[in-house]
Amino acid sequence: MTEQDLLERASWTWGVLLVALTIAFHATGIVMMALVGARLRLRLEHRSLGLPRVIPVVIGVVGVVGMLLALLHATEAAMWAAAYLWLGALDSPTDAMLYSLGAMTTAGAAGVTLERHWRMVGALESAGGALLFGTSTAYVFAVMQAYWPMLSRRHGCRAQPG
């Protein structure tokens, strides 16, 4: 096996491990948010708050969920950036974070590239990032659906959102 083959195998291995790590981290964060959110929702359902008081609560919940998800994504990008630095794929922490955010969002980082044998790690980060953002989007949708009955009952409608 050539040195190039070993480097490419390492790129695959590190990429797959980092995807698994960040997905597990993300899932843990979402489960923790869901547990807290379920408790909050139960408390709110047992109160007789009118629609004018429920609307800001629901907006606040969705906003806080969005901010927490953004922090999760930033932390995951930092995990990838740290790996790029540790592996020697990039030399600068700023470049590593810029590259990671670009790869994770699939937008790309203008002017920052990995050496040829580390490019698979970057591609795998993009694939993992798409899964992470998809999971976040699904979670925000689920939160909105969970709180919809509180809004519709207080407004007197039975229609589903959308």
Secondary structure in CASP SS format (residue, H / E / C, confidence):
PFRMAT SS
TARGET T0000
AUTHOR 0000-0000-0000
METHOD secondary structure of the structure
MODEL  1
M C 1.00
T C 1.00
E H 1.00
Q H 1.00
D H 1.00
L H 1.00
L H 1.00
E H 1.00
R H 1.00
A H 1.00
S H 1.00
W H 1.00
T H 1.00
W H 1.00
G H 1.00
V H 1.00
L H 1.00
L H 1.00
V H 1.00
A H 1.00
L H 1.00
T H 1.00
I H 1.00
A H 1.00
F H 1.00
H H 1.00
A H 1.00
T H 1.00
G H 1.00
I H 1.00
V H 1.00
M H 1.00
M H 1.00
A H 1.00
L H 1.00
V H 1.00
G H 1.00
A H 1.00
R H 1.00
L H 1.00
R H 1.00
L H 1.00
R H 1.00
L H 1.00
E H 1.00
H C 1.00
R C 1.00
S C 1.00
L C 1.00
G C 1.00
L H 1.00
P H 1.00
R H 1.00
V H 1.00
I H 1.00
P H 1.00
V H 1.00
V H 1.00
I H 1.00
G H 1.00
V H 1.00
V H 1.00
G H 1.00
V H 1.00
V H 1.00
G H 1.00
M H 1.00
L H 1.00
L H 1.00
A H 1.00
L H 1.00
L H 1.00
H H 1.00
A H 1.00
T H 1.00
E H 1.00
A H 1.00
A H 1.00
M H 1.00
W H 1.00
A H 1.00
A H 1.00
A H 1.00
Y H 1.00
L H 1.00
W H 1.00
L H 1.00
G C 1.00
A C 1.00
L C 1.00
D C 1.00
S C 1.00
P H 1.00
T H 1.00
D H 1.00
A H 1.00
M H 1.00
L H 1.00
Y H 1.00
S H 1.00
L H 1.00
G H 1.00
A H 1.00
M H 1.00
T C 1.00
T C 1.00
A C 1.00
G C 1.00
A C 1.00
A C 1.00
G C 1.00
V C 1.00
T C 1.00
L C 1.00
E C 1.00
R H 1.00
H H 1.00
W H 1.00
R H 1.00
M H 1.00
V H 1.00
G H 1.00
A H 1.00
L H 1.00
E H 1.00
S H 1.00
A H 1.00
G H 1.00
G H 1.00
A H 1.00
L H 1.00
L H 1.00
F H 1.00
G H 1.00
T H 1.00
S H 1.00
T H 1.00
A H 1.00
Y H 1.00
V H 1.00
F H 1.00
A H 1.00
V H 1.00
M H 1.00
Q H 1.00
A H 1.00
Y H 1.00
W H 1.00
P H 1.00
M H 1.00
L H 1.00
S H 1.00
R H 1.00
R H 1.00
H H 1.00
G C 1.00
C C 1.00
R C 1.00
A C 1.00
Q C 1.00
P C 1.00
G C 1.00
END
